[in-house]
Amino acid sequence: MIKNSPFSFLLLGALICTAIGAFAQQPDQKLASIFQKNKKEILVAAHRGDWRNAPENSMQALLNSIEKGFDIMELDVKMTRDSQMVVMHDNTIDRSTNGKGKVSDYALADLQKFRLKNGLGRATHHGIPTLKEMMIAAKGKIIINVDKGNDHLKEVFQILQETGTLNEAIVNVGDNINYELLKRQEAIPEQAYLMVVVNMKRADAMPIMNSYQPNLKSIIQPIFDTDTIQNLNLLPEVAKKQVLWLNSLWPSLNGGHDDDLAVDENKKVESWGWLIDKKPAILQTDRPTELLLYLKKEGFHQ
């Protein structure tokens, strides 16, 4: 429990979620399992948490994700003026809170006076959590994907080590960066799970993905705004050697095989089914409840 924190009552909720998932596979075991050969199960990653029912990147979005049985919550981090890592997607707080200005211009204490907005743009009672608070609440309950921390990997890994969650988290390390270059630029803990985003339209997309093969805890996230790229046909073969994370968010990340096609137009085979044919171990979605039901129905999730 964090003393004098506005999130104390939410952290109590996290303890209740523990009882709900007492017999579920632990996050560290679940994360390790995706690296097993011929594994059929596909994990569901909730983009910014359960943001349709709570403010995005909020503690409540995390607790909802745990309670609803999502495998992973994706969250985004930024650095405050006093070098504290907070959970926030944008560089500014204008869109997602009732405040204005850059995250980096505020000290943590001042930043936490603002309230997060819900999906309708209205201020709620929820405040901005720190990464440390989120990791403490998530520990032992759900895998966390830390995004947007590329410029502060040292601090991100330090928080994961301090909270004992390094084996329950996936850290995005950057876009289109070769593994050897990454190792020269950053001190990567040996036990850390890494993810690199690779634009499949690049001529060097395949070499970048292949460069991560020596790291047995690395995950590849291919993105593509069209489904006509020749390299996409190679993804099932890539998946035999490396772990793939695909996105069903907006069309620019999946060539039009997105969540809205699956849910609003009820074309799940053309959307999620098409992505599943590429053999991902993880699908990130803005419709986690619906995707989870679909995967269970199709035999891709317990």
C-alpha positions as CSV (number, residue, x, y, z in Angstrom):
1,M,0.0,0.0,0.0
2,I,1.3,3.5,-0.9
3,K,1.0,5.9,2.0
4,N,-0.9,9.2,1.5
5,S,-1.7,8.2,-2.1
6,P,-5.0,9.2,-3.7
7,F,-5.0,5.7,-5.3
8,S,-5.0,3.8,-2.0
9,F,-8.7,2.8,-2.3
10,L,-8.1,1.6,-5.9
11,L,-5.2,-0.5,-4.8
12,L,-7.5,-2.1,-2.3
13,G,-9.6,-3.0,-5.3
14,A,-6.6,-4.7,-6.8
15,L,-6.4,-7.0,-3.8
16,I,-10.0,-8.1,-4.5
17,C,-9.1,-8.8,-8.1
18,T,-6.4,-11.1,-6.7
19,A,-9.0,-13.3,-5.1
20,I,-11.0,-13.5,-8.4
21,G,-7.9,-14.7,-10.3
22,A,-6.5,-16.9,-7.6
23,F,-6.5,-20.0,-9.7
24,A,-5.5,-18.3,-13.0
25,Q,-2.1,-18.6,-14.5
26,Q,0.3,-16.1,-13.0
27,P,1.5,-13.2,-15.3
28,D,5.1,-14.4,-15.3
29,Q,4.1,-17.9,-16.3
30,K,1.7,-16.6,-18.9
31,L,4.3,-14.3,-20.4
32,A,6.9,-17.1,-20.4
33,S,4.5,-19.5,-22.1
34,I,4.2,-17.5,-25.3
35,F,7.8,-18.4,-26.1
36,Q,6.9,-22.1,-26.1
37,K,7.0,-23.9,-29.5
38,N,3.7,-24.5,-31.2
39,K,1.7,-22.7,-28.6
40,K,-1.8,-22.0,-30.0
41,E,-3.2,-19.6,-27.3
42,I,-3.3,-15.9,-28.2
43,L,-3.1,-13.4,-25.5
44,V,-5.3,-10.2,-25.4
45,A,-3.7,-6.9,-24.8
46,A,-6.1,-4.1,-23.8
47,H,-4.9,-0.8,-25.4
48,R,-4.6,1.8,-22.7
49,G,-6.6,-0.6,-20.5
50,D,-10.4,-0.8,-20.3
51,W,-10.7,2.8,-21.6
52,R,-14.3,2.5,-22.7
53,N,-15.4,2.1,-19.1
54,A,-12.7,4.1,-17.3
55,P,-10.3,6.9,-18.3
56,E,-7.5,5.7,-20.5
57,N,-4.2,4.8,-18.7
58,S,-6.0,5.1,-15.3
59,M,-5.7,2.9,-12.3
60,Q,-9.4,2.0,-12.8
61,A,-8.7,1.0,-16.4
62,L,-6.1,-1.4,-15.0
63,L,-8.4,-2.8,-12.3
64,N,-11.2,-3.3,-14.8
65,S,-8.7,-5.1,-17.1
66,I,-7.7,-7.5,-14.3
67,E,-11.3,-8.2,-13.3
68,K,-12.4,-8.8,-16.9
69,G,-9.6,-11.3,-17.4
70,F,-7.6,-9.5,-20.1
71,D,-4.1,-10.9,-20.3
72,I,-2.2,-7.7,-20.8
73,M,-2.7,-4.0,-20.3
74,E,-0.8,-1.6,-22.5
75,L,0.1,1.7,-20.9
76,D,2.1,4.7,-21.9
77,V,4.7,6.6,-19.8
78,K,6.1,10.1,-19.7
79,M,8.7,11.9,-17.4
80,T,7.8,14.7,-15.1
81,R,9.9,17.8,-14.4
82,D,11.2,16.1,-11.2
83,S,12.1,12.9,-13.0
84,Q,9.1,10.8,-12.0
85,M,7.5,8.3,-14.5
86,V,3.8,8.8,-14.9
87,V,1.2,7.0,-17.0
88,M,0.2,9.3,-19.8
89,H,0.1,8.9,-23.6
90,D,0.5,12.4,-24.9
91,N,3.4,14.8,-24.3
92,T,0.8,17.3,-23.0
93,I,-2.1,16.8,-20.6
94,D,-4.6,18.8,-22.6
95,R,-6.5,15.9,-24.2
96,S,-6.8,13.5,-21.4
97,T,-7.1,15.7,-18.3
98,N,-8.7,19.0,-17.1
99,G,-5.3,20.7,-17.2
100,K,-3.1,22.1,-19.9
101,G,0.6,22.0,-20.7
102,K,3.5,19.6,-21.1
103,V,4.0,16.7,-18.7
104,S,7.6,17.6,-18.5
105,D,6.8,21.1,-17.3
106,Y,5.1,19.8,-14.1
107,A,6.5,18.3,-10.9
108,L,4.6,15.1,-9.9
109,A,2.8,16.7,-7.0
110,D,1.4,19.5,-9.2
111,L,0.5,17.1,-12.0
112,Q,-1.5,14.9,-9.7
113,K,-3.9,17.8,-8.9
114,F,-5.5,17.3,-12.3
115,R,-8.3,14.9,-13.0
116,L,-8.4,12.4,-15.9
117,K,-11.2,12.7,-18.5
118,N,-13.4,9.9,-19.6
119,G,-14.2,8.9,-23.2
120,L,-16.7,11.7,-23.5
121,G,-14.1,14.3,-22.5
122,R,-15.5,15.0,-19.1
123,A,-13.3,15.2,-16.0
124,T,-13.6,12.3,-13.5
125,H,-12.4,11.8,-10.0
126,H,-9.5,9.8,-11.2
127,G,-6.0,11.2,-11.0
128,I,-2.8,10.5,-13.0
129,P,-1.0,7.4,-11.7
130,T,2.7,6.9,-11.6
131,L,4.2,3.9,-13.3
132,K,5.4,2.6,-9.9
133,E,1.8,2.7,-8.5
134,M,0.5,0.9,-11.6
135,M,3.1,-1.9,-11.4
136,I,2.5,-2.5,-7.7
137,A,-1.3,-2.8,-8.4
138,A,-0.7,-5.1,-11.4
139,K,1.9,-7.3,-9.8
140,G,0.9,-11.0,-9.8
141,K,-2.4,-10.2,-11.6
142,I,-1.8,-9.0,-15.2
143,I,1.0,-8.5,-17.7
144,I,1.9,-4.9,-18.4
145,N,3.2,-3.5,-21.7
146,V,5.1,-0.3,-21.2
147,D,5.0,1.9,-24.3
148,K,6.3,5.4,-25.1
149,G,9.2,5.0,-22.7
150,N,11.9,4.7,-25.4
151,D,13.7,7.9,-24.2
152,H,13.7,6.7,-20.6
153,L,14.4,3.0,-20.7
154,K,16.8,3.2,-17.8
155,E,14.2,4.7,-15.5
156,V,11.5,2.2,-16.8
157,F,13.7,-0.8,-16.1
158,Q,14.6,0.6,-12.7
159,I,11.0,0.8,-11.7
160,L,10.3,-2.7,-12.9
161,Q,13.2,-4.0,-10.9
162,E,12.2,-2.0,-7.8
163,T,8.7,-3.4,-7.9
164,G,9.7,-7.0,-8.8
165,T,7.8,-7.0,-12.0
166,L,10.5,-7.3,-14.6
167,N,9.3,-10.8,-15.5
168,E,5.7,-9.6,-15.8
169,A,6.2,-6.7,-18.2
170,I,7.0,-6.2,-21.9
171,V,8.9,-3.0,-22.6
172,N,8.7,-1.3,-26.0
173,V,12.3,-0.3,-26.9
174,G,11.7,1.7,-30.1
175,D,10.7,1.6,-33.7
176,N,12.7,0.0,-36.5
177,I,15.9,-0.3,-34.3
178,N,18.4,-3.1,-34.9
179,Y,19.1,-5.2,-31.8
180,E,22.9,-4.7,-32.0
181,L,22.4,-0.9,-32.2
182,L,19.9,-1.1,-29.3
183,K,22.5,-2.9,-27.1
184,R,25.1,-0.3,-27.8
185,Q,22.7,2.5,-26.9
186,E,21.0,1.1,-23.8
187,A,21.7,-1.1,-20.8
188,I,19.1,-3.9,-21.1
189,P,18.6,-6.2,-18.1
190,E,19.2,-9.8,-19.2
191,Q,15.9,-11.0,-17.9
192,A,13.8,-8.2,-19.5
193,Y,11.1,-8.9,-22.1
194,L,11.6,-6.5,-25.1
195,M,9.4,-5.4,-28.0
196,V,10.4,-3.7,-31.2
197,V,8.0,-2.1,-33.6
198,V,8.8,-2.8,-37.2
199,N,7.2,-1.0,-40.2
200,M,6.7,-3.7,-42.7
201,K,7.0,-1.2,-45.7
202,R,10.7,-0.7,-44.9
203,A,13.2,-2.5,-47.1
204,D,15.1,-3.6,-44.0
205,A,12.1,-4.9,-42.1
206,M,13.1,-8.5,-42.2
207,P,16.8,-7.8,-41.2
208,I,15.6,-5.8,-38.2
209,M,13.3,-8.6,-37.1
210,N,15.9,-11.2,-37.6
211,S,18.4,-9.2,-35.5
212,Y,16.4,-10.0,-32.4
213,Q,16.6,-13.7,-32.8
214,P,19.6,-14.0,-30.4
215,N,17.4,-12.4,-27.7
216,L,15.1,-15.2,-26.5
217,K,12.9,-12.7,-24.7
218,S,12.2,-10.4,-27.6
219,I,8.8,-9.8,-29.2
220,I,8.3,-8.4,-32.7
221,Q,5.4,-5.9,-33.4
222,P,4.9,-5.6,-37.2
223,I,2.8,-2.6,-38.4
224,F,1.4,-2.0,-41.9
225,D,-1.1,0.3,-43.4
226,T,-1.9,-2.0,-46.4
227,D,-2.3,-5.7,-46.6
228,T,-0.6,-5.9,-50.0
229,I,3.0,-5.8,-48.7
230,Q,4.9,-8.9,-49.8
231,N,6.7,-9.3,-46.5
232,L,3.4,-10.0,-44.7
233,N,3.3,-13.4,-46.3
234,L,6.4,-14.3,-44.4
235,L,4.9,-13.6,-40.9
236,P,3.7,-17.1,-40.3
237,E,7.3,-18.3,-40.9
238,V,8.7,-15.6,-38.7
239,A,6.3,-16.7,-36.0
240,K,7.9,-20.2,-35.9
241,K,11.1,-18.6,-34.6
242,Q,10.0,-15.4,-33.0
243,V,7.0,-14.1,-31.0
244,L,4.7,-11.8,-32.9
245,W,2.4,-9.1,-31.5
246,L,-0.2,-7.7,-33.9
247,N,-2.6,-4.8,-33.6
248,S,-6.3,-4.8,-34.4
249,L,-6.6,-1.1,-33.4
250,W,-6.9,1.4,-36.3
251,P,-6.5,0.4,-40.0
252,S,-3.1,2.1,-40.4
253,L,-1.5,-0.6,-38.1
254,N,-3.1,-3.6,-39.8
255,G,-3.9,-2.8,-43.4
256,G,-7.6,-2.4,-42.6
257,H,-8.2,-5.6,-40.6
258,D,-9.2,-3.6,-37.5
259,D,-11.6,-3.8,-34.5
260,D,-14.3,-1.6,-36.1
261,L,-14.5,-4.0,-39.0
262,A,-14.8,-6.9,-36.6
263,V,-17.4,-5.4,-34.2
264,D,-19.3,-2.6,-36.0
265,E,-19.5,-4.5,-39.3
266,N,-19.5,-8.0,-37.8
267,K,-16.7,-9.1,-40.1
268,K,-14.7,-10.9,-37.5
269,V,-13.2,-13.5,-39.9
270,E,-12.0,-10.7,-42.2
271,S,-10.5,-8.7,-39.3
272,W,-9.4,-10.8,-36.3
273,G,-9.4,-14.0,-38.3
274,W,-7.1,-12.5,-41.0
275,L,-4.7,-11.4,-38.2
276,I,-4.8,-14.8,-36.5
277,D,-3.7,-16.4,-39.8
278,K,-0.4,-14.6,-39.4
279,K,0.2,-16.6,-36.2
280,P,0.5,-13.9,-33.5
281,A,1.0,-14.8,-29.9
282,I,-0.6,-11.5,-28.8
283,L,-3.3,-9.3,-30.3
284,Q,-3.6,-5.7,-29.0
285,T,-7.2,-4.3,-29.3
286,D,-9.5,-1.5,-28.4
287,R,-12.3,-4.1,-28.1
288,P,-10.8,-6.5,-25.5
289,T,-14.0,-8.0,-24.2
290,E,-15.3,-8.8,-27.7
291,L,-11.9,-10.1,-28.9
292,L,-11.6,-12.4,-25.8
293,L,-15.0,-13.9,-26.5
294,Y,-14.1,-14.5,-30.1
295,L,-10.7,-16.1,-29.3
296,K,-12.4,-18.4,-26.7
297,K,-15.0,-19.4,-29.3
298,E,-12.4,-20.2,-31.9
299,G,-10.3,-22.2,-29.5
300,F,-7.4,-19.7,-29.2
301,H,-7.9,-18.8,-25.6
302,Q,-8.7,-20.8,-22.4
